[in-house]
């Protein structure tokens, strides 16, 4: 059990650090898997989860890993694009933490393995939902700051991957 706790701590730190090593081009807003999908309704689908009311209660990895203070409100398009891209890095960190859970099956009995997978999902899926919710909000603000949807699928915040490269209108 103690080894599992230590292994999870190492896994979480590594999963948080690895996305920082990747180039910015990996985190283009309109590209898979970062694009806001049709089923997300421009991020409004997450309103049913009441994310706005509880997201502030989640642990903030920035504070744990020395990432600085929370971002100040802004309407600067470059800053909004940077913050939206940061949500992509954060989302990847949580997916990597989930992806590490099957490795625990090698060293644990089946019951513990199930508990570890439940833990991985319970602690990371809410964070992924928050990242996607905030990204959708940021890209809507980015569209407003630019005064129109950007024609490039890379920077168009409401780009729909299923639309064959055709930017969608702002939700």
N, C-alpha and C positions, 0 to 999 in steps of 0.2 A: 504494500500500500504506500509506504513512504517513497519507494522507488517510482511508483506511478505518479505521485505528486511532483516529485523532482523532474521526472520526464515531461510532465505536462508544462511545468514552468519553463523548461528549456524549449519545448516545442512552441509555446506561445511567444517567447522572446524571438526565436528564430523566424517564426512565421511573420512577426511584426517587422523584423529587420530585412528580410529578403526582398520584399517589394521596393524598399528604398534603393536597392542595388540595380533595379531594372531601369532602362532608359524611359524618358517621358513618352516616347513614341508608342510604347506598349499600352499606354493609358489614354488613348484618343477617345473622346467622349462618344462619338458616333459609332465606334467599332464594337464588334462582339468581344466580350460579353458585357461591355459597359453601357451600351445603348439602352435607353429607356424603352421597354417593350410595350406593344399594344395593350397587353393585359394589365399593365401598370397604370394605364390611363393618365399618363403624364405625372405619375406619382400620387395621384389622388386615390388610387386603390389602397394605399397605405393609411389613409385617413380612417378606414374601418378598424385599423389596429390601434388607433389613438396614440400614434407614435409621438406626436407633439407633446402629449401630456406626460410621457414617461421616459423619453430619450435622455433627459438630463440626469436620470438616476443610474444610467449605465456607467461602468468604470471608463475613465478617459485614458486611453493608451498614451496620449500626448504627455500627460503628467507622469506616467509610469516610466516612459522611455526617453524623457527629456526632449519632447517635441515642441515645447514652447506653450504659450498661452493660447486660448481659443481665439479664432479669428474674429476681428472686429467687423461689424456690419459695413458693407461697401456697395457701391454701384459701379465701381471701376470694372469694365469688361475683362481686362487682363487678370485682375485679382479674382474675379468670379470664375473665370476659366481655370485658374490655378487651384482654387478651392474645390471645384467640381472634379478636377483630375485627382486631387488628393483623396476624394471619396472612393475613387477607383482603386488606389493603392490600399486604402484601409479595407475595402471589401475583399481584395485579394488576400490580405493577411488573415482574415477570418475564414475564407475558404481553405487556405493552407492549413490552418489549425484543425479544421474538420477533416481534411484529407489525411492528417497524421493519425487519426483515431484507429484505423484498422491495424496499424503496427502494434497496438497494445494487445491484440488478439494472440500474438506470438508468445506472450509471457503471462497471460492471465486466464483464469478459468472462464467458461462461457458466460456465467452470470455477471462477473466483473466486466467482461468485454461489452456486454449489453449496457451496463451502467455507464461505462466510459463513453460509449457512442451516444447515449442519451445526454450525458454531460456535454459532449462536444457540440451537439445540435442545440441544446438548451442555452448554452453560453454564447454561441456564435451566430445562430440564425437571427436573433433579435438585433444584433449589431449590423448584420448584413442588411436587414430591412431598413434600419436607420440610415445606413450609407446610401441606399438606393432612394429612399425618401428625400434625403437632403440633396442628393445629386439632382433629382428631378426639380426640386425647388430652385437650386442654383442655376440650372440650365434655363428655366423659365425666366429667372431674373437676368440671366445673360442675354436672352433674346430681347427682353425689354430694354436693357442697357444699350444694346446695339440698334434698337429701334425696328428690328425686323429679324426674321429667321435668317441665319447665315446660309448662303448657298452651298457651302461645302459640307458633305456628310461628316467630315472629320470634326468640324467645329459647330455644326448645327445641333443644338442641344435636343431637339425633338426629332432627330433623324430616326427613321424606322428601318431597321435592318431588313425587314420583310418587304419594304417598299421598293427594293431594287435600286437603291441609291437616290430615290426621290425624297427630298425633304418634306416633312409634314408641316402643317400649320401649327402654330402655337396653341396648345390646349388651354 
